[in-house]
Amino acid sequence: MWKLLDGLIKDIALQHKVYADNQAVNNPAARKKYLLLAQRLAAKVDTYAASPNKLVYLRAVANIFSSA
């Protein structure tokens, strides 16, 4: 029981820190590989409606993540 409460207190402290960082805009810039990944994923999502085979589409989306 005490271990659970200690874990909850630590988690709450972490959430307060994340919230404070977001309010103070102290977040580090996103790394370039994540920016490229987001761009490639956004380009693929735009082709969803035109994709006739959804399984092939989902495999292509998974390939974006596995090749990053």
N, C-alpha and C positions, 0 to 999 in steps of 0.2 A: 504494500500500500504506500509506504513512504517513498519507495523508488519511483512509483508512478507520479506522486506529487512533485518530487524533485524534477522529474522529466518535464512535467507540465510547466513548472516555474521556469526552467531553462528555455523551453519552447516559447513561452510568453515573452521572455526577455529578448529572444532572437527576433520575434515578430515586431516588438517595439523598435528594435534597432533598424530593421528593414523599413518600417514605416517612417522613422526619423530620417533615414538616408534618402528615401524617396521625396520627402518633404523638402529636404535641404538640397536636393539635386546633386548629391555627391556620388552618383552612380558612375562607374567607369564606362567609357565608350565601348560599344559592342565591338568584338574582335572582327577582323575582316572576313574570316571564314564563315562566321555566323551571318554577316550581312550578305555574303554571296549565297549562302544556303537559303536565306529568306527570299532573295530575289529569284532564285531558281524555282523555289516552291511556289511563289506567287505566279510565276509564268506558267507553271504546270496547272495550277488551280484554275487559271483562266481558260484552259482548254477542256475543262470537265464536260461542259454541255455538248461539245462537238465530238466527244469520244464515244464511238459506238460500242466498244467492249469495255465495260467498267472494270473487269478483272485485270486487263492489260494496263488500264489507267492506274489502278491501285499498285500494281507491280512497279510501274514507272515512278510513282511517288515514293514507294519504299526504296527504290534504287537511288533516289536523290539523297535520302538519309544515309544509306549504307556507303555511298561513295564520298561522303563529306569528310 
